[in-house]
Amino acid sequence: MSAARRSAVLLYAVAGGALLLDQLSKAWIEHALSGRPPIRVIPGVLSLTYTTNSGGAFGFGESAPWLFAGATIVVSAVIVVVSTRPIRPWIAVSLGLILGGALGNLADRIANGPGFGGRVTDFIDLQVWPIFNLADTAIVLGAAILAIASFDGVDDHAERSGASGPAANGSGGAER
């Protein structure tokens, strides 16, 4: 199996897992808590509270859910294009988390309203933070992993091509 295929399989497996966990958790929370009081998991720290949100993080942009849907589609398309190239495993995992989370919230928007204007189900309540869901968690974790993996100092192009010497490290000069 080629390197590009291996990284794509990892990326899409992580995305599928994140999407599945997100959608199962939202279906359960809607069934268990719709019209009911929150479940106190750790009093004063963590509750499961059913709510919906038409905007983005922290309720920002509630009057423009199409903006978040559009951004999700663009980000997802970029990740699909990137998945055709060989990428390091941690980058594949991070992009898979971002893709799975983005698609989880997009699925909510489509299922819970007209077009892309529906509401996203949220339920994780940390008491000192706006209520969020597993899709949001996957996106944030994916972005954090991507940021960390991007700053490890490895030159992917040189690493994949097996190049070494001045041309590989960007100096462009001839070896002596």
VMD Tcl script that builds the backbone (N, CA, C; Angstrom):
set m [mol new atoms 528]
animate dup $m
set s [atomselect $m all]
$s set {name element resname resid chain x y z} {
  {N N MET 1 A 0.852 -1.175 0.000}
  {CA C MET 1 A 0.000 0.000 0.000}
  {C C MET 1 A 0.897 1.237 0.000}
  {N N SER 2 A 0.555 2.207 -0.837}
  {CA C SER 2 A 1.367 3.417 -0.950}
  {C C SER 2 A 1.231 4.279 0.304}
  {N N ALA 3 A 2.185 5.180 0.481}
  {CA C ALA 3 A 2.159 6.089 1.636}
  {C C ALA 3 A 0.923 6.983 1.605}
  {N N ALA 4 A 0.547 7.456 0.414}
  {CA C ALA 4 A -0.639 8.308 0.296}
  {C C ALA 4 A -1.891 7.532 0.683}
  {N N ARG 5 A -1.976 6.299 0.273}
  {CA C ARG 5 A -3.145 5.472 0.587}
  {C C ARG 5 A -3.207 5.181 2.084}
  {N N ARG 6 A -2.072 4.859 2.696}
  {CA C ARG 6 A -2.029 4.585 4.144}
  {C C ARG 6 A -2.485 5.803 4.936}
  {N N SER 7 A -1.978 6.974 4.579}
  {CA C SER 7 A -2.369 8.169 5.324}
  {C C SER 7 A -3.837 8.509 5.085}
  {N N ALA 8 A -4.344 8.280 3.877}
  {CA C ALA 8 A -5.768 8.538 3.598}
  {C C ALA 8 A -6.652 7.579 4.395}
  {N N VAL 9 A -6.262 6.321 4.475}
  {CA C VAL 9 A -7.040 5.347 5.251}
  {C C VAL 9 A -7.084 5.772 6.714}
  {N N LEU 10 A -5.963 6.185 7.267}
  {CA C LEU 10 A -5.919 6.636 8.657}
  {C C LEU 10 A -6.795 7.879 8.843}
  {N N LEU 11 A -6.651 8.859 7.964}
  {CA C LEU 11 A -7.426 10.094 8.056}
  {C C LEU 11 A -8.929 9.794 8.029}
  {N N TYR 12 A -9.377 8.988 7.054}
  {CA C TYR 12 A -10.813 8.718 6.927}
  {C C TYR 12 A -11.329 7.796 8.030}
  {N N ALA 13 A -10.490 6.909 8.549}
  {CA C ALA 13 A -10.913 6.072 9.678}
  {C C ALA 13 A -11.139 6.928 10.926}
  {N N VAL 14 A -10.219 7.863 11.186}
  {CA C VAL 14 A -10.371 8.769 12.329}
  {C C VAL 14 A -11.602 9.661 12.122}
  {N N ALA 15 A -11.777 10.194 10.914}
  {CA C ALA 15 A -12.939 11.038 10.624}
  {C C ALA 15 A -14.236 10.257 10.832}
  {N N GLY 16 A -14.278 9.039 10.331}
  {CA C GLY 16 A -15.472 8.207 10.492}
  {C C GLY 16 A -15.761 7.910 11.949}
  {N N GLY 17 A -14.708 7.613 12.713}
  {CA C GLY 17 A -14.891 7.356 14.143}
  {C C GLY 17 A -15.390 8.575 14.886}
  {N N ALA 18 A -14.820 9.732 14.596}
  {CA C ALA 18 A -15.253 10.970 15.260}
  {C C ALA 18 A -16.697 11.295 14.893}
  {N N LEU 19 A -17.042 11.149 13.630}
  {CA C LEU 19 A -18.404 11.417 13.170}
  {C C LEU 19 A -19.394 10.459 13.829}
  {N N LEU 20 A -19.061 9.186 13.872}
  {CA C LEU 20 A -19.941 8.185 14.479}
  {C C LEU 20 A -20.163 8.456 15.966}
  {N N LEU 21 A -19.081 8.686 16.711}
  {CA C LEU 21 A -19.218 8.983 18.144}
  {C C LEU 21 A -20.039 10.245 18.385}
  {N N ASP 22 A -19.804 11.264 17.562}
  {CA C ASP 22 A -20.553 12.506 17.700}
  {C C ASP 22 A -22.040 12.269 17.473}
  {N N GLN 23 A -22.393 11.615 16.383}
  {CA C GLN 23 A -23.802 11.426 16.054}
  {C C GLN 23 A -24.501 10.494 17.040}
  {N N LEU 24 A -23.813 9.436 17.500}
  {CA C LEU 24 A -24.403 8.548 18.510}
  {C C LEU 24 A -24.626 9.288 19.826}
  {N N SER 25 A -23.652 10.100 20.231}
  {CA C SER 25 A -23.790 10.834 21.494}
  {C C SER 25 A -24.934 11.841 21.418}
  {N N LYS 26 A -25.090 12.504 20.280}
  {CA C LYS 26 A -26.178 13.474 20.117}
  {C C LYS 26 A -27.536 12.779 20.098}
  {N N ALA 27 A -27.626 11.629 19.442}
  {CA C ALA 27 A -28.893 10.881 19.422}
  {C C ALA 27 A -29.255 10.442 20.845}
  {N N TRP 28 A -28.270 9.964 21.581}
  {CA C TRP 28 A -28.530 9.539 22.957}
  {C C TRP 28 A -28.955 10.717 23.825}
  {N N ILE 29 A -28.247 11.829 23.725}
  {CA C ILE 29 A -28.552 12.975 24.586}
  {C C ILE 29 A -29.932 13.539 24.271}
  {N N GLU 30 A -30.304 13.575 23.002}
  {CA C GLU 30 A -31.645 14.045 22.641}
  {C C GLU 30 A -32.713 13.126 23.224}
  {N N HIS 31 A -32.474 11.820 23.161}
  {CA C HIS 31 A -33.428 10.852 23.709}
  {C C HIS 31 A -33.485 10.929 25.238}
  {N N ALA 32 A -32.338 11.050 25.869}
  {CA C ALA 32 A -32.267 11.006 27.336}
  {C C ALA 32 A -32.619 12.326 28.002}
  {N N LEU 33 A -32.346 13.463 27.347}
  {CA C LEU 33 A -32.472 14.739 28.048}
  {C C LEU 33 A -33.411 15.762 27.430}
  {N N SER 34 A -33.962 15.512 26.263}
  {CA C SER 34 A -34.864 16.496 25.669}
  {C C SER 34 A -36.063 16.708 26.596}
  {N N GLY 35 A -36.227 17.943 27.073}
  {CA C GLY 35 A -37.324 18.273 27.979}
  {C C GLY 35 A -37.102 17.840 29.421}
  {N N ARG 36 A -35.888 17.425 29.738}
  {CA C ARG 36 A -35.579 16.964 31.101}
  {C C ARG 36 A -34.446 17.796 31.686}
  {N N PRO 37 A -34.292 17.751 33.013}
  {CA C PRO 37 A -33.202 18.509 33.636}
  {C C PRO 37 A -31.834 17.886 33.313}
  {N N PRO 38 A -30.785 18.674 33.457}
  {CA C PRO 38 A -29.432 18.163 33.197}
  {C C PRO 38 A -29.062 16.996 34.119}
  {N N ILE 39 A -28.124 16.191 33.650}
  {CA C ILE 39 A -27.541 15.124 34.471}
  {C C ILE 39 A -26.256 15.673 35.060}
  {N N ARG 40 A -26.165 15.719 36.381}
  {CA C ARG 40 A -24.954 16.197 37.061}
  {C C ARG 40 A -23.975 15.036 37.160}
  {N N VAL 41 A -22.916 15.086 36.380}
  {CA C VAL 41 A -21.905 14.029 36.385}
  {C C VAL 41 A -20.930 14.266 37.524}
  {N N ILE 42 A -20.372 15.464 37.592}
  {CA C ILE 42 A -19.514 15.904 38.695}
  {C C ILE 42 A -20.079 17.253 39.131}
  {N N PRO 43 A -20.803 17.274 40.263}
  {CA C PRO 43 A -21.479 18.516 40.677}
  {C C PRO 43 A -20.535 19.725 40.679}
  {N N GLY 44 A -20.998 20.792 40.035}
  {CA C GLY 44 A -20.238 22.030 39.961}
  {C C GLY 44 A -19.134 22.025 38.926}
  {N N VAL 45 A -18.920 20.876 38.265}
  {CA C VAL 45 A -17.836 20.778 37.283}
  {C C VAL 45 A -18.344 20.342 35.912}
  {N N LEU 46 A -19.097 19.242 35.869}
  {CA C LEU 46 A -19.530 18.678 34.596}
  {C C LEU 46 A -20.974 18.211 34.680}
  {N N SER 47 A -21.769 18.704 33.746}
  {CA C SER 47 A -23.154 18.263 33.598}
  {C C SER 47 A -23.402 17.951 32.135}
  {N N LEU 48 A -24.390 17.109 31.893}
  {CA C LEU 48 A -24.864 16.869 30.542}
  {C C LEU 48 A -26.174 17.633 30.416}
  {N N THR 49 A -26.155 18.653 29.568}
  {CA C THR 49 A -27.276 19.576 29.427}
  {C C THR 49 A -27.657 19.667 27.963}
  {N N TYR 50 A -28.866 19.244 27.626}
  {CA C TYR 50 A -29.312 19.295 26.241}
  {C C TYR 50 A -29.667 20.729 25.841}
  {N N THR 51 A -29.063 21.182 24.751}
  {CA C THR 51 A -29.395 22.482 24.177}
  {C C THR 51 A -29.055 22.441 22.688}
  {N N THR 52 A -29.497 23.443 21.961}
  {CA C THR 52 A -29.141 23.555 20.547}
  {C C THR 52 A -28.610 24.955 20.279}
  {N N ASN 53 A -27.895 25.089 19.168}
  {CA C ASN 53 A -27.213 26.332 18.849}
  {C C ASN 53 A -27.211 26.498 17.334}
  {N N SER 54 A -27.660 27.632 16.850}
  {CA C SER 54 A -27.651 27.859 15.399}
  {C C SER 54 A -26.360 28.524 14.926}
  {N N GLY 55 A -25.552 28.987 15.868}
  {CA C GLY 55 A -24.323 29.681 15.498}
  {C C GLY 55 A -23.106 28.792 15.621}
  {N N GLY 56 A -21.982 29.433 15.887}
  {CA C GLY 56 A -20.727 28.727 16.059}
  {C C GLY 56 A -20.356 28.686 17.531}
  {N N ALA 57 A -19.080 28.604 17.783}
  {CA C ALA 57 A -18.586 28.546 19.153}
  {C C ALA 57 A -19.062 29.754 19.945}
  {N N PHE 58 A -19.458 29.523 21.179}
  {CA C PHE 58 A -19.915 30.571 22.106}
  {C C PHE 58 A -21.170 31.279 21.612}
  {N N GLY 59 A -21.915 30.631 20.705}
  {CA C GLY 59 A -23.137 31.241 20.190}
  {C C GLY 59 A -22.882 32.350 19.184}
  {N N PHE 60 A -21.644 32.548 18.793}
  {CA C PHE 60 A -21.291 33.596 17.833}
  {C C PHE 60 A -21.944 33.302 16.484}
  {N N GLY 61 A -22.503 34.304 15.877}
  {CA C GLY 61 A -23.033 34.181 14.527}
  {C C GLY 61 A -24.339 33.421 14.417}
  {N N GLU 62 A -25.183 33.479 15.428}
  {CA C GLU 62 A -26.438 32.730 15.385}
  {C C GLU 62 A -27.349 33.145 14.237}
  {N N SER 63 A -27.186 34.352 13.737}
  {CA C SER 63 A -28.050 34.798 12.638}
  {C C SER 63 A -27.499 34.393 11.267}
  {N N ALA 64 A -26.330 33.748 11.222}
  {CA C ALA 64 A -25.727 33.368 9.942}
  {C C ALA 64 A -25.199 31.934 9.959}
  {N N PRO 65 A -26.072 30.937 10.193}
  {CA C PRO 65 A -25.590 29.555 10.222}
  {C C PRO 65 A -25.013 29.104 8.886}
  {N N TRP 66 A -25.443 29.717 7.789}
  {CA C TRP 66 A -24.916 29.386 6.470}
  {C C TRP 66 A -23.419 29.679 6.384}
  {N N LEU 67 A -22.956 30.669 7.162}
  {CA C LEU 67 A -21.532 30.999 7.176}
  {C C LEU 67 A -20.713 29.817 7.705}
  {N N PHE 68 A -21.201 29.191 8.777}
  {CA C PHE 68 A -20.500 28.040 9.358}
  {C C PHE 68 A -20.599 26.830 8.446}
  {N N ALA 69 A -21.751 26.649 7.811}
  {CA C ALA 69 A -21.912 25.548 6.866}
  {C C ALA 69 A -20.958 25.727 5.683}
  {N N GLY 70 A -20.862 26.943 5.169}
  {CA C GLY 70 A -19.951 27.217 4.054}
  {C C GLY 70 A -18.495 26.978 4.423}
  {N N ALA 71 A -18.113 27.448 5.605}
  {CA C ALA 71 A -16.733 27.231 6.065}
  {C C ALA 71 A -16.452 25.741 6.237}
  {N N THR 72 A -17.427 25.006 6.739}
  {CA C THR 72 A -17.272 23.556 6.913}
  {C C THR 72 A -17.056 22.880 5.570}
  {N N ILE 73 A -17.811 23.268 4.579}
  {CA C ILE 73 A -17.678 22.661 3.253}
  {C C ILE 73 A -16.313 22.967 2.655}
  {N N VAL 74 A -15.845 24.205 2.793}
  {CA C VAL 74 A -14.522 24.580 2.260}
  {C C VAL 74 A -13.413 23.819 2.971}
  {N N VAL 75 A -13.451 23.790 4.301}
  {CA C VAL 75 A -12.417 23.076 5.075}
  {C C VAL 75 A -12.434 21.592 4.728}
  {N N SER 76 A -13.621 21.014 4.626}
  {CA C SER 76 A -13.727 19.590 4.290}
  {C C SER 76 A -13.142 19.315 2.906}
  {N N ALA 77 A -13.413 20.181 1.952}
  {CA C ALA 77 A -12.875 20.006 0.602}
  {C C ALA 77 A -11.350 20.083 0.596}
  {N N VAL 78 A -10.804 21.013 1.359}
  {CA C VAL 78 A -9.336 21.129 1.444}
  {C C VAL 78 A -8.745 19.855 2.051}
  {N N ILE 79 A -9.372 19.331 3.101}
  {CA C ILE 79 A -8.868 18.105 3.730}
  {C C ILE 79 A -8.937 16.935 2.747}
  {N N VAL 80 A -10.006 16.834 1.978}
  {CA C VAL 80 A -10.119 15.760 0.982}
  {C C VAL 80 A -8.991 15.876 -0.043}
  {N N VAL 81 A -8.682 17.077 -0.500}
  {CA C VAL 81 A -7.583 17.264 -1.459}
  {C C VAL 81 A -6.255 16.860 -0.822}
  {N N VAL 82 A -6.023 17.298 0.413}
  {CA C VAL 82 A -4.771 16.964 1.107}
  {C C VAL 82 A -4.650 15.454 1.311}
  {N N SER 83 A -5.776 14.773 1.489}
  {CA C SER 83 A -5.745 13.329 1.759}
  {C C SER 83 A -5.227 12.512 0.582}
  {N N THR 84 A -5.096 13.115 -0.585}
  {CA C THR 84 A -4.582 12.390 -1.749}
  {C C THR 84 A -3.064 12.342 -1.763}
  {N N ARG 85 A -2.446 13.035 -0.824}
  {CA C ARG 85 A -0.979 13.089 -0.749}
  {C C ARG 85 A -0.494 12.327 0.476}
  {N N PRO 86 A 0.738 11.850 0.441}
  {CA C PRO 86 A 1.257 11.202 1.659}
  {C C PRO 86 A 1.469 12.257 2.754}
  {N N ILE 87 A 0.958 11.982 3.922}
  {CA C ILE 87 A 1.138 12.878 5.063}
  {C C ILE 87 A 1.515 12.043 6.275}
  {N N ARG 88 A 2.181 12.684 7.215}
  {CA C ARG 88 A 2.603 11.982 8.422}
  {C C ARG 88 A 1.382 11.523 9.222}
  {N N PRO 89 A 1.515 10.434 9.979}
  {CA C PRO 89 A 0.375 9.890 10.729}
  {C C PRO 89 A -0.300 10.903 11.655}
  {N N TRP 90 A 0.453 11.720 12.384}
  {CA C TRP 90 A -0.178 12.674 13.296}
  {C C TRP 90 A -0.950 13.743 12.548}
  {N N ILE 91 A -0.473 14.106 11.363}
  {CA C ILE 91 A -1.210 15.066 10.540}
  {C C ILE 91 A -2.505 14.410 10.048}
  {N N ALA 92 A -2.425 13.147 9.633}
  {CA C ALA 92 A -3.630 12.428 9.189}
  {C C ALA 92 A -4.646 12.329 10.324}
  {N N VAL 93 A -4.189 12.023 11.527}
  {CA C VAL 93 A -5.091 11.934 12.683}
  {C C VAL 93 A -5.734 13.293 12.947}
  {N N SER 94 A -4.927 14.355 12.948}
  {CA C SER 94 A -5.474 15.679 13.236}
  {C C SER 94 A -6.495 16.102 12.186}
  {N N LEU 95 A -6.183 15.884 10.911}
  {CA C LEU 95 A -7.122 16.244 9.856}
  {C C LEU 95 A -8.374 15.375 9.906}
  {N N GLY 96 A -8.218 14.116 10.293}
  {CA C GLY 96 A -9.370 13.237 10.455}
  {C C GLY 96 A -10.293 13.724 11.561}
  {N N LEU 97 A -9.725 14.158 12.677}
  {CA C LEU 97 A -10.543 14.699 13.772}
  {C C LEU 97 A -11.287 15.956 13.326}
  {N N ILE 98 A -10.583 16.837 12.634}
  {CA C ILE 98 A -11.210 18.077 12.155}
  {C C ILE 98 A -12.336 17.745 11.170}
  {N N LEU 99 A -12.068 16.855 10.226}
  {CA C LEU 99 A -13.075 16.490 9.230}
  {C C LEU 99 A -14.286 15.821 9.891}
  {N N GLY 100 A -14.051 14.866 10.767}
  {CA C GLY 100 A -15.156 14.184 11.439}
  {C C GLY 100 A -16.003 15.137 12.269}
  {N N GLY 101 A -15.348 16.038 13.000}
  {CA C GLY 101 A -16.084 17.020 13.800}
  {C C GLY 101 A -16.865 17.992 12.931}
  {N N ALA 102 A -16.243 18.458 11.878}
  {CA C ALA 102 A -16.916 19.399 10.976}
  {C C ALA 102 A -18.138 18.750 10.337}
  {N N LEU 103 A -17.991 17.511 9.892}
  {CA C LEU 103 A -19.118 16.820 9.269}
  {C C LEU 103 A -20.220 16.500 10.280}
  {N N GLY 104 A -19.837 16.254 11.541}
  {CA C GLY 104 A -20.838 16.011 12.584}
  {C C GLY 104 A -21.724 17.218 12.801}
  {N N ASN 105 A -21.126 18.387 12.893}
  {CA C ASN 105 A -21.929 19.602 13.070}
  {C C ASN 105 A -22.693 19.960 11.799}
  {N N LEU 106 A -22.105 19.711 10.628}
  {CA C LEU 106 A -22.814 19.966 9.376}
  {C C LEU 106 A -24.033 19.049 9.257}
  {N N ALA 107 A -23.881 17.792 9.655}
  {CA C ALA 107 A -25.017 16.857 9.624}
  {C C ALA 107 A -26.154 17.371 10.501}
  {N N ASP 108 A -25.833 17.928 11.665}
  {CA C ASP 108 A -26.859 18.517 12.533}
  {C C ASP 108 A -27.569 19.664 11.832}
  {N N ARG 109 A -26.799 20.536 11.210}
  {CA C ARG 109 A -27.398 21.702 10.540}
  {C C ARG 109 A -28.368 21.253 9.455}
  {N N ILE 110 A -27.998 20.220 8.714}
  {CA C ILE 110 A -28.853 19.720 7.632}
  {C C ILE 110 A -30.083 19.008 8.206}
  {N N ALA 111 A -29.897 18.194 9.241}
  {CA C ALA 111 A -30.994 17.405 9.812}
  {C C ALA 111 A -31.959 18.242 10.646}
  {N N ASN 112 A -31.486 19.328 11.229}
  {CA C ASN 112 A -32.301 20.078 12.188}
  {C C ASN 112 A -32.777 21.432 11.689}
  {N N GLY 113 A -32.949 21.558 10.404}
  {CA C GLY 113 A -33.455 22.835 9.908}
  {C C GLY 113 A -33.502 22.879 8.405}
  {N N PRO 114 A -33.965 23.983 7.882}
  {CA C PRO 114 A -34.019 24.111 6.425}
  {C C PRO 114 A -32.624 24.308 5.841}
  {N N GLY 115 A -32.305 23.534 4.822}
  {CA C GLY 115 A -31.000 23.662 4.171}
  {C C GLY 115 A -29.861 23.450 5.143}
  {N N PHE 116 A -28.947 24.413 5.172}
  {CA C PHE 116 A -27.811 24.352 6.095}
  {C C PHE 116 A -28.059 25.214 7.327}
  {N N GLY 117 A -29.305 25.643 7.531}
  {CA C GLY 117 A -29.612 26.593 8.593}
  {C C GLY 117 A -30.075 25.992 9.900}
  {N N GLY 118 A -29.936 24.690 10.064}
  {CA C GLY 118 A -30.416 24.044 11.278}
  {C C GLY 118 A -29.544 24.282 12.498}
  {N N ARG 119 A -30.006 23.752 13.596}
  {CA C ARG 119 A -29.332 23.934 14.875}
  {C C ARG 119 A -28.463 22.724 15.207}
  {N N VAL 120 A -27.345 22.974 15.875}
  {CA C VAL 120 A -26.413 21.946 16.299}
  {C C VAL 120 A -26.743 21.558 17.739}
  {N N THR 121 A -26.740 20.270 18.024}
  {CA C THR 121 A -26.992 19.777 19.377}
  {C C THR 121 A -25.717 19.881 20.206}
  {N N ASP 122 A -25.836 20.495 21.368}
  {CA C ASP 122 A -24.727 20.619 22.323}
  {C C ASP 122 A -25.163 20.007 23.649}
  {N N PHE 123 A -24.204 19.503 24.439}
  {CA C PHE 123 A -24.594 18.880 25.706}
  {C C PHE 123 A -23.509 18.808 26.761}
  {N N ILE 124 A -22.264 19.033 26.439}
  {CA C ILE 124 A -21.193 18.951 27.440}
  {C C ILE 124 A -21.079 20.309 28.118}
  {N N ASP 125 A -21.414 20.337 29.396}
  {CA C ASP 125 A -21.498 21.593 30.148}
  {C C ASP 125 A -20.455 21.574 31.262}
  {N N LEU 126 A -19.387 22.334 31.078}
  {CA C LEU 126 A -18.313 22.424 32.081}
  {C C LEU 126 A -18.551 23.539 33.094}
  {N N GLN 127 A -19.735 24.106 33.096}
  {CA C GLN 127 A -20.165 25.126 34.046}
  {C C GLN 127 A -19.495 26.483 33.857}
  {N N VAL 128 A -18.249 26.537 33.433}
  {CA C VAL 128 A -17.531 27.800 33.261}
  {C C VAL 128 A -17.220 28.067 31.785}
  {N N TRP 129 A -17.813 27.278 30.916}
  {CA C TRP 129 A -17.531 27.339 29.491}
  {C C TRP 129 A -18.852 27.162 28.760}
  {N N PRO 130 A -19.018 27.731 27.590}
  {CA C PRO 130 A -20.254 27.472 26.845}
  {C C PRO 130 A -20.428 25.971 26.569}
  {N N ILE 131 A -21.649 25.527 26.474}
  {CA C ILE 131 A -21.952 24.112 26.254}
  {C C ILE 131 A -21.513 23.727 24.834}
  {N N PHE 132 A -20.920 22.537 24.700}
  {CA C PHE 132 A -20.392 22.087 23.412}
  {C C PHE 132 A -20.700 20.610 23.208}
  {N N ASN 133 A -20.145 20.002 22.151}
  {CA C ASN 133 A -20.415 18.601 21.831}
  {C C ASN 133 A -19.125 17.881 21.437}
  {N N LEU 134 A -19.242 16.594 21.104}
  {CA C LEU 134 A -18.046 15.830 20.731}
  {C C LEU 134 A -17.456 16.285 19.401}
  {N N ALA 135 A -18.278 16.792 18.483}
  {CA C ALA 135 A -17.748 17.319 17.218}
  {C C ALA 135 A -16.838 18.515 17.489}
  {N N ASP 136 A -17.285 19.416 18.370}
  {CA C ASP 136 A -16.457 20.570 18.744}
  {C C ASP 136 A -15.151 20.108 19.376}
  {N N THR 137 A -15.254 19.090 20.235}
  {CA C THR 137 A -14.068 18.546 20.899}
  {C C THR 137 A -13.095 17.982 19.868}
  {N N ALA 138 A -13.607 17.234 18.885}
  {CA C ALA 138 A -12.750 16.660 17.846}
  {C C ALA 138 A -12.054 17.753 17.046}
  {N N ILE 139 A -12.778 18.815 16.711}
  {CA C ILE 139 A -12.193 19.918 15.945}
  {C C ILE 139 A -11.070 20.589 16.731}
  {N N VAL 140 A -11.311 20.867 18.002}
  {CA C VAL 140 A -10.301 21.541 18.828}
  {C C VAL 140 A -9.086 20.627 19.039}
  {N N LEU 141 A -9.316 19.346 19.336}
  {CA C LEU 141 A -8.190 18.427 19.504}
  {C C LEU 141 A -7.412 18.282 18.200}
  {N N GLY 142 A -8.126 18.171 17.084}
  {CA C GLY 142 A -7.459 18.065 15.784}
  {C C GLY 142 A -6.612 19.283 15.484}
  {N N ALA 143 A -7.144 20.467 15.772}
  {CA C ALA 143 A -6.385 21.700 15.530}
  {C C ALA 143 A -5.150 21.768 16.430}
  {N N ALA 144 A -5.296 21.351 17.685}
  {CA C ALA 144 A -4.149 21.363 18.607}
  {C C ALA 144 A -3.073 20.378 18.152}
  {N N ILE 145 A -3.481 19.170 17.759}
  {CA C ILE 145 A -2.512 18.179 17.274}
  {C C ILE 145 A -1.844 18.681 15.997}
  {N N LEU 146 A -2.623 19.275 15.102}
  {CA C LEU 146 A -2.064 19.813 13.858}
  {C C LEU 146 A -1.042 20.901 14.147}
  {N N ALA 147 A -1.351 21.790 15.081}
  {CA C ALA 147 A -0.415 22.862 15.427}
  {C C ALA 147 A 0.885 22.290 15.991}
  {N N ILE 148 A 0.773 21.341 16.890}
  {CA C ILE 148 A 1.968 20.738 17.496}
  {C C ILE 148 A 2.767 19.970 16.453}
  {N N ALA 149 A 2.089 19.169 15.635}
  {CA C ALA 149 A 2.774 18.364 14.620}
  {C C ALA 149 A 3.404 19.233 13.537}
  {N N SER 150 A 2.856 20.411 13.314}
  {CA C SER 150 A 3.385 21.297 12.277}
  {C C SER 150 A 4.673 21.994 12.693}
  {N N PHE 151 A 4.954 22.023 13.976}
  {CA C PHE 151 A 6.134 22.730 14.466}
  {C C PHE 151 A 7.226 21.793 14.955}
  {N N ASP 152 A 7.305 20.597 14.374}
  {CA C ASP 152 A 8.326 19.662 14.841}
  {C C ASP 152 A 9.644 19.796 14.108}
  {N N GLY 153 A 9.707 20.684 13.108}
  {CA C GLY 153 A 10.969 20.955 12.425}
  {C C GLY 153 A 11.313 19.980 11.324}
  {N N VAL 154 A 10.435 19.033 11.014}
  {CA C VAL 154 A 10.727 18.054 9.974}
  {C C VAL 154 A 10.355 18.643 8.624}
  {N N ASP 155 A 11.243 18.523 7.671}
  {CA C ASP 155 A 10.970 18.947 6.300}
  {C C ASP 155 A 10.376 17.748 5.578}
  {N N ASP 156 A 9.039 17.703 5.454}
  {CA C ASP 156 A 8.358 16.555 4.863}
  {C C ASP 156 A 8.832 16.242 3.455}
  {N N HIS 157 A 9.039 17.261 2.632}
  {CA C HIS 157 A 9.437 17.019 1.250}
  {C C HIS 157 A 10.789 16.317 1.204}
  {N N ALA 158 A 11.735 16.811 1.955}
  {CA C ALA 158 A 13.063 16.196 1.973}
  {C C ALA 158 A 12.983 14.796 2.568}
  {N N GLU 159 A 12.158 14.622 3.599}
  {CA C GLU 159 A 12.030 13.320 4.249}
  {C C GLU 159 A 11.443 12.291 3.278}
  {N N ARG 160 A 10.403 12.659 2.518}
  {CA C ARG 160 A 9.751 11.724 1.590}
  {C C ARG 160 A 10.654 11.391 0.409}
  {N N SER 161 A 11.390 12.381 -0.076}
  {CA C SER 161 A 12.204 12.132 -1.257}
  {C C SER 161 A 13.526 11.463 -0.922}
  {N N GLY 162 A 13.832 11.393 0.355}
  {CA C GLY 162 A 15.086 10.778 0.765}
  {C C GLY 162 A 16.275 11.661 0.500}
  {N N ALA 163 A 16.037 12.910 0.179}
  {CA C ALA 163 A 17.120 13.842 -0.143}
  {C C ALA 163 A 17.892 14.209 1.110}
  {N N SER 164 A 19.134 14.548 0.901}
  {CA C SER 164 A 19.962 15.041 1.993}
  {C C SER 164 A 20.923 16.050 1.417}
  {N N GLY 165 A 21.599 16.737 2.283}
  {CA C GLY 165 A 22.564 17.719 1.809}
  {C C GLY 165 A 21.949 19.081 1.636}
  {N N PRO 166 A 22.701 20.023 1.065}
  {CA C PRO 166 A 22.269 21.413 0.967}
  {C C PRO 166 A 20.971 21.597 0.181}
  {N N ALA 167 A 20.761 20.849 -0.890}
  {CA C ALA 167 A 19.536 21.017 -1.677}
  {C C ALA 167 A 18.313 20.625 -0.861}
  {N N ALA 168 A 18.455 19.613 -0.024}
  {CA C ALA 168 A 17.325 19.134 0.777}
  {C C ALA 168 A 16.979 20.113 1.890}
  {N N ASN 169 A 17.996 20.810 2.422}
  {CA C ASN 169 A 17.681 21.724 3.518}
  {C C ASN 169 A 17.426 23.145 3.043}
  {N N GLY 170 A 17.334 23.330 1.736}
  {CA C GLY 170 A 16.925 24.618 1.203}
  {C C GLY 170 A 18.062 25.571 0.879}
  {N N SER 171 A 19.329 25.161 1.091}
  {CA C SER 171 A 20.404 26.110 0.804}
  {C C SER 171 A 20.673 26.211 -0.691}
  {N N GLY 172 A 20.319 25.170 -1.450}
  {CA C GLY 172 A 20.432 25.232 -2.910}
  {C C GLY 172 A 21.858 25.171 -3.424}
  {N N GLY 173 A 22.838 25.203 -2.566}
  {CA C GLY 173 A 24.221 25.183 -3.035}
  {C C GLY 173 A 24.698 23.784 -3.351}
  {N N ALA 174 A 25.774 23.690 -4.114}
  {CA C ALA 174 A 26.356 22.396 -4.441}
  {C C ALA 174 A 27.182 21.893 -3.293}
  {N N GLU 175 A 27.200 20.566 -3.140}
  {CA C GLU 175 A 28.039 19.995 -2.087}
  {C C GLU 175 A 29.486 20.061 -2.512}
  {N N ARG 176 A 30.382 20.234 -1.554}
  {CA C ARG 176 A 31.809 20.300 -1.876}
  {C C ARG 176 A 32.498 19.080 -1.390}
}
mol reanalyze $m
mol bondsrecalc $m
mol representation Tube
mol addrep $m
